[in-house]
């Protein structure tokens, strides 16, 4: 009985060690990949603002943030929190969060609040910027 308990304890310890190593490996992969995703998203938002200057204005700010002002006085603030590996956003009181995860090929994906991956950074930019243009009564 003692041998079995010791074997179970050792197996549990080994499993926890492997889980810890896997977590560290995944975090390193995310650390390498997520800044490029953020950069593409920020660039997409800026590009769309330049395409529709009568409706959207991209404010100059630090690389980890994007502030967009709408002609309707609504403001969207988007922040990349590299250590947490999330993107937060706020638009006139409404807030949200997007996270990153690895797919089966260890490719980082930007996901919505339910963990569903977005098809592209361009799609995310459209979704975020649409918050500025929506009629406040229809949110």
trRosetta pair geometry for C-beta under 8 A, 3 or more apart (Angstrom, degrees):
i j d omega theta_ij theta_ji phi_ij phi_ji
1 4 5.7 -54 -151 34 32 111
1 5 6.5 30 153 -16 66 106
2 5 5.7 -55 -148 38 33 111
2 6 6.3 33 155 -18 66 106
3 6 5.8 -57 -147 38 29 110
3 7 6.2 30 154 -20 65 108
4 7 5.7 -54 -146 37 30 112
4 8 6.4 31 154 -19 64 106
5 8 5.7 -52 -146 36 31 111
5 9 6.3 31 154 -19 64 106
6 9 5.6 -54 -147 37 31 112
6 10 6.3 30 154 -17 65 106
7 10 5.8 -55 -146 39 30 110
7 11 6.2 32 154 -20 64 107
8 11 5.6 -53 -145 37 30 112
8 12 6.3 32 154 -20 64 105
9 12 5.7 -53 -147 36 30 112
9 13 6.3 31 153 -18 64 106
10 13 5.6 -53 -146 37 32 112
10 14 6.2 33 154 -19 65 106
11 14 5.7 -54 -146 37 30 111
11 15 6.3 33 153 -20 64 107
12 15 5.7 -54 -147 36 30 112
12 16 6.4 29 154 -17 64 106
13 16 5.8 -55 -148 38 30 110
13 17 6.3 34 152 -22 64 105
14 17 5.6 -52 -148 34 32 114
14 18 6.4 30 154 -16 65 105
15 18 5.8 -55 -148 38 30 109
15 19 6.3 33 152 -20 64 106
16 19 5.5 -51 -144 37 33 114
16 20 6.3 37 154 -21 64 105
17 20 5.7 -55 -152 35 29 114
17 21 6.5 28 151 -17 64 105
18 21 5.6 -52 -146 37 34 111
18 22 6.2 36 153 -21 66 105
19 22 5.7 -53 -146 36 31 112
19 23 6.3 34 153 -22 64 105
20 23 5.7 -52 -148 33 30 113
20 24 6.5 29 154 -17 64 105
21 24 5.8 -54 -148 37 32 110
21 25 6.3 34 153 -19 65 107
22 25 5.7 -55 -148 38 31 113
22 26 6.2 31 154 -19 65 107
23 26 5.8 -56 -147 37 29 110
23 27 6.3 30 154 -20 64 107
24 27 5.7 -54 -147 36 30 112
24 28 6.5 33 153 -20 63 104
25 28 5.8 -55 -153 33 30 112
25 29 6.6 29 152 -17 64 105
26 29 5.7 -54 -150 36 34 111
26 30 6.3 32 153 -16 66 106
26 102 5.7 -126 -147 1 97 140
26 106 7.9 -134 -117 -131 70 92
27 30 5.7 -54 -147 39 32 111
27 31 6.2 40 151 -25 65 104
27 85 7.9 -134 -137 -36 74 146
28 31 5.4 -49 -146 33 32 115
28 32 6.5 30 155 -18 63 104
29 32 5.9 -57 -154 35 31 110
29 33 6.3 6 158 -3 66 117
29 102 6.0 40 102 -91 134 135
29 106 5.4 -86 -161 -176 157 104
29 108 7.0 177 135 -56 89 97
30 33 6.1 -73 -140 48 30 97
30 34 5.4 23 176 -26 74 116
30 85 5.4 8 153 -123 134 145
30 100 5.6 131 -148 114 114 128
30 101 7.9 -38 -97 -123 123 21
30 102 6.6 -107 -67 -53 90 97
30 108 5.5 118 -121 -101 64 121
31 34 7.0 -39 -113 26 16 104
31 82 7.9 68 -132 175 72 96
31 85 7.9 -86 -75 -82 56 114
33 36 6.2 -67 -168 36 47 108
33 37 6.6 41 147 -20 79 107
33 100 7.8 166 93 -175 102 139
33 107 7.2 170 -147 -161 160 49
33 108 3.7 163 108 4 134 133
34 37 5.3 -54 -148 35 45 113
34 38 6.2 46 155 -20 73 102
34 82 7.1 155 99 -134 121 71
34 85 5.6 -150 -63 -137 172 88
34 100 4.9 -56 -102 -85 121 170
34 108 5.4 -127 -68 175 70 159
35 38 5.6 -53 -149 37 35 113
35 39 6.3 38 153 -22 67 105
35 80 7.9 101 -118 158 58 146
35 82 6.7 16 -80 -118 91 115
36 39 5.5 -50 -146 35 33 114
36 40 6.5 34 154 -18 65 103
37 40 5.9 -54 -151 36 31 109
37 41 6.4 30 151 -18 65 107
37 100 7.1 141 60 -107 154 122
37 108 6.1 -117 -29 109 140 119
37 110 5.6 171 166 -46 137 112
37 121 6.5 -175 -167 -81 70 119
38 41 5.7 -57 -148 38 31 111
38 42 6.1 30 156 -18 68 108
38 64 7.6 -6 162 -130 147 58
38 80 4.3 51 -139 -113 142 151
38 82 7.9 -75 -16 -86 161 84
38 87 6.8 170 -109 -84 96 116
39 42 5.8 -54 -143 38 29 110
39 43 6.2 30 155 -19 63 109
39 63 7.9 -11 -100 -175 85 105
40 43 5.7 -55 -145 39 29 113
40 44 6.3 33 153 -23 64 105
40 121 4.3 158 118 10 105 173
41 44 5.6 -53 -148 34 31 112
41 45 6.5 30 154 -17 64 103
41 87 7.3 -35 97 -109 164 161
41 110 7.2 90 -63 -67 137 169
41 121 4.3 -128 -80 -157 67 109
41 124 5.6 -36 -127 87 113 129
41 125 6.1 179 -159 -63 68 91
42 45 5.8 -52 -150 35 32 110
42 46 6.4 31 152 -17 65 107
42 63 7.5 87 140 -167 175 61
42 66 5.2 -171 -130 -62 88 128
42 78 7.7 -172 -98 97 79 127
42 80 7.6 -65 -53 -29 119 130
43 46 5.7 -55 -146 39 31 111
43 47 6.1 34 154 -22 65 108
44 47 5.7 -53 -145 36 29 113
44 48 6.4 28 156 -18 63 106
44 121 5.1 167 -9 127 147 100
44 122 5.0 -149 -144 -97 141 56
44 124 7.5 94 81 68 145 84
44 125 3.8 -133 119 -42 113 154
45 48 5.9 -57 -150 36 30 109
45 49 6.5 32 152 -20 64 105
45 58 6.7 132 127 -106 89 120
45 66 5.4 67 89 174 151 157
45 68 6.4 -115 171 -57 116 137
45 78 7.1 -162 -71 33 171 152
45 125 4.6 -153 -70 -137 66 105
45 128 6.6 -37 -101 81 119 131
45 129 6.3 168 -134 -59 84 111
46 49 5.6 -55 -152 34 33 113
46 50 6.5 31 151 -17 65 105
46 58 4.7 81 -122 -136 69 171
46 66 7.3 -121 -56 -134 85 121
47 50 5.7 -55 -150 37 32 111
47 51 6.4 34 150 -22 65 106
47 125 8.0 16 54 175 94 162
48 51 5.4 -51 -146 34 35 115
48 52 6.4 -8 164 18 68 106
48 56 6.7 4 120 76 84 159
48 125 5.7 158 -7 150 140 123
48 126 7.4 178 -105 -83 159 60
48 129 5.7 -103 111 -46 144 169
49 52 6.7 -79 -142 59 26 78
49 53 7.0 64 158 -92 64 58
49 56 4.2 -117 -123 120 74 112
49 57 6.2 100 -170 -132 119 10
49 58 3.9 144 74 -33 165 101
49 68 5.9 -140 -86 -130 129 111
49 129 7.6 -152 -65 -119 77 132
50 53 6.5 4 -148 -62 32 95
50 58 7.2 -35 -43 10 75 126
52 55 4.5 -28 151 44 111 108
52 56 5.1 58 90 22 100 105
53 56 7.0 -85 -112 65 26 63
53 57 7.0 58 -151 -87 67 71
54 71 6.4 1 153 -61 56 145
55 70 6.3 -20 170 -148 68 79
55 71 5.2 -80 -129 -2 41 115
55 132 7.8 128 155 113 93 120
55 133 6.5 16 177 -95 128 111
56 68 5.6 -13 -165 -175 100 113
56 69 7.4 142 -157 76 49 45
56 70 6.1 -26 -98 -103 61 62
56 71 7.6 -70 -49 -21 33 82
56 129 6.3 -10 -106 -154 149 116
56 132 6.6 102 -104 90 96 155
57 68 6.7 153 75 -159 45 61
57 69 4.6 -18 60 60 102 94
57 70 7.8 -168 19 -75 79 17
58 66 6.9 -44 -148 -163 95 94
58 67 7.7 123 -162 79 49 52
58 68 5.6 -26 -99 -103 58 83
59 66 8.0 136 55 -174 78 48
59 67 4.2 -24 48 82 124 103
59 68 7.0 -155 5 -84 83 29
59 69 6.4 72 -41 -12 107 103
61 65 4.6 -68 126 89 130 110
61 66 6.8 173 56 -107 124 24
61 67 5.3 93 -25 8 147 104
62 65 5.3 62 63 24 82 103
64 79 6.4 30 140 -160 86 72
64 80 4.7 -122 -159 61 73 93
64 81 7.6 83 179 -78 121 34
64 82 6.9 -83 -123 -26 123 102
65 77 7.0 -23 -165 -168 106 83
65 78 6.8 148 -161 84 55 57
65 79 5.1 -16 -105 -104 81 72
65 80 7.3 -139 -68 18 39 76
66 76 7.8 -9 112 112 92 96
66 77 7.6 160 85 -155 53 40
66 78 4.4 -5 57 58 98 106
66 79 8.0 -160 25 -70 64 37
67 75 6.6 -10 -169 -171 92 102
67 76 7.2 163 -154 85 44 56
67 77 5.2 -6 -106 -106 81 74
67 78 7.7 -167 -73 25 38 67
68 75 7.2 157 82 -157 48 53
68 76 4.5 -5 57 57 98 104
68 78 7.7 24 1 1 101 106
68 129 6.5 -56 116 -113 165 84
68 132 6.2 -90 111 -57 111 151
69 73 7.6 -23 -171 -139 94 29
69 74 7.6 157 -157 84 51 45
69 75 5.4 -19 -105 -104 70 78
69 76 8.0 -157 -72 25 28 70
69 132 7.8 140 178 -141 18 137
70 73 6.7 -39 79 33 83 18
70 74 4.3 10 37 55 128 87
70 75 7.3 -139 13 -70 81 35
70 76 7.6 74 -31 -11 99 96
70 132 3.8 167 -56 172 128 113
70 133 6.4 -174 -130 -71 138 57
72 132 7.3 151 48 165 107 78
72 133 7.4 125 12 -120 133 43
74 91 6.2 32 170 -176 109 96
74 92 5.2 -64 -141 -35 89 129
74 131 7.6 -151 149 127 137 74
74 132 4.7 167 95 -147 120 68
74 133 7.9 -147 54 -52 141 27
74 136 7.8 -176 -83 -72 126 100
75 91 6.9 -170 91 -137 45 61
75 92 6.7 123 45 -56 68 76
75 132 7.6 30 -104 -113 7 104
76 89 6.6 -9 -172 -168 91 106
76 90 7.4 164 -152 84 47 45
76 91 4.5 -12 -101 -95 74 102
76 128 6.2 118 -178 163 146 92
76 129 6.9 -129 17 -107 167 45
76 131 5.7 114 -97 79 120 115
76 132 5.1 -81 -29 -61 116 105
77 89 6.7 164 86 -151 52 55
77 90 5.0 -5 56 56 99 92
77 91 7.5 179 20 -74 62 53
78 87 6.4 3 -174 179 95 104
78 88 7.3 169 -152 88 48 48
78 89 4.6 -10 -103 -102 75 93
78 128 6.2 16 -77 -164 135 148
79 87 6.9 168 84 -156 45 57
79 88 5.0 -6 57 57 98 92
79 89 7.5 -180 19 -78 66 47
80 87 5.4 -23 -100 -104 63 83
81 84 4.2 6 119 40 119 112
81 85 7.4 -59 95 5 78 16
81 86 5.2 1 55 61 109 81
81 87 7.3 -179 18 -90 76 30
81 88 6.5 41 -14 -5 116 104
82 85 7.0 20 -173 -75 33 51
85 99 6.7 56 118 -159 85 75
85 100 4.8 -94 169 42 103 114
86 97 5.5 -10 -179 -170 126 103
86 98 6.6 153 -164 79 71 47
86 99 5.0 -32 -107 -101 86 68
86 100 7.2 -142 -84 1 41 82
87 97 7.1 151 80 -158 49 53
87 98 4.4 -7 58 58 101 101
87 99 7.8 -157 23 -72 70 27
87 110 7.1 7 9 -146 131 117
88 95 7.1 -10 -175 -169 96 98
88 96 7.2 166 -155 89 56 45
88 97 5.2 -21 -104 -102 70 78
88 98 8.0 -163 -75 24 28 67
89 95 6.9 164 90 -152 52 53
89 96 5.3 -9 59 60 94 89
89 97 7.6 -178 20 -79 71 34
89 98 7.6 35 -5 -4 109 98
89 128 5.9 -124 -132 -132 161 109
89 131 7.6 140 145 21 129 164
90 93 7.4 115 -173 7 95 4
90 94 6.8 159 -153 83 55 48
90 95 4.7 -15 -100 -100 83 80
90 96 7.8 171 -77 21 46 62
91 94 5.2 -17 64 61 79 99
91 128 8.0 163 -47 -170 131 70
91 131 4.1 138 32 138 171 128
91 132 6.3 -122 -147 -71 131 61
92 136 7.3 -72 113 -112 153 108
94 131 6.8 -143 79 -158 133 125
94 139 6.4 -125 -65 175 149 144
96 113 6.2 -98 -161 -56 98 125
97 113 6.1 92 67 -98 74 93
98 110 5.6 24 155 -179 126 95
98 111 6.4 165 -168 77 79 44
98 112 6.2 -46 -116 -112 88 33
98 113 7.2 -82 -91 -56 50 61
98 118 7.7 -8 -149 -24 134 127
98 124 7.1 37 -104 -142 169 129
99 110 7.8 161 88 -154 29 54
99 111 5.4 -25 69 61 76 100
99 113 8.0 95 0 -108 96 39
99 115 7.4 -24 60 -101 118 63
100 108 5.2 -3 -173 -168 116 106
100 109 6.8 153 -153 74 63 41
100 110 5.9 -36 -96 -97 74 54
100 111 7.0 150 -106 12 21 89
101 108 7.4 154 82 -146 22 60
101 109 5.8 -24 65 58 71 92
101 111 5.7 11 14 -12 105 137
101 115 7.0 25 -5 -151 149 87
101 117 7.8 -110 56 -78 100 95
102 106 5.1 -12 -169 -135 127 45
102 107 6.7 129 -153 57 70 29
102 108 6.0 -44 -93 -89 64 52
102 109 7.3 131 -122 11 16 85
103 106 7.2 -89 66 -16 60 12
103 107 5.1 -12 37 56 107 86
103 109 5.6 74 -42 -24 99 125
103 117 7.4 1 -74 -65 110 154
109 117 4.1 -38 167 -121 136 120
109 118 7.5 168 177 37 89 65
110 117 6.9 100 71 -148 44 70
110 118 5.2 -23 90 29 94 115
110 121 7.1 82 23 -92 147 72
110 124 6.1 -21 111 -66 142 154
111 114 7.7 -117 163 74 101 51
111 115 5.1 1 164 -153 143 33
111 116 6.0 144 -157 66 90 27
111 117 5.1 -54 -94 -86 80 48
111 118 6.9 -170 -105 -12 27 76
112 115 7.2 -51 68 17 64 16
112 116 5.1 -7 37 57 107 86
112 118 6.6 111 -43 -60 85 89
118 121 7.5 96 106 -80 131 31
118 123 5.3 -177 178 86 106 119
118 124 4.9 35 175 -61 169 99
118 127 7.8 -119 -125 7 130 144
119 123 5.0 78 58 -11 92 158
120 123 4.7 108 58 0 78 99
120 124 7.3 -140 100 -1 48 84
121 124 5.5 -52 -152 37 40 113
121 125 6.3 45 148 -23 69 102
122 125 5.6 -50 -148 33 32 114
122 126 6.6 35 151 -19 63 102
123 126 5.8 -52 -152 34 32 112
123 127 6.4 31 151 -19 64 106
124 127 5.6 -55 -149 37 33 112
124 128 6.2 29 155 -16 67 107
125 128 5.9 -57 -145 39 29 107
125 129 6.0 19 162 -11 66 113
126 129 6.1 -62 -140 44 25 104
126 130 6.1 32 159 -30 63 108
127 130 5.9 -53 -149 26 25 115
127 131 7.7 39 149 -30 55 92
128 131 6.0 -44 -174 8 39 114
129 132 5.8 -42 -170 22 53 112
129 133 7.0 32 144 -6 73 108
130 133 5.7 -66 -149 46 45 105
130 134 6.2 60 153 -43 75 96
131 134 6.1 -39 -146 10 29 115
131 139 7.9 54 -144 -122 76 113
134 138 5.8 -129 178 78 102 98
134 139 5.9 109 120 -83 140 81
135 138 4.5 59 70 15 97 111
136 139 6.4 -28 -159 -18 40 115
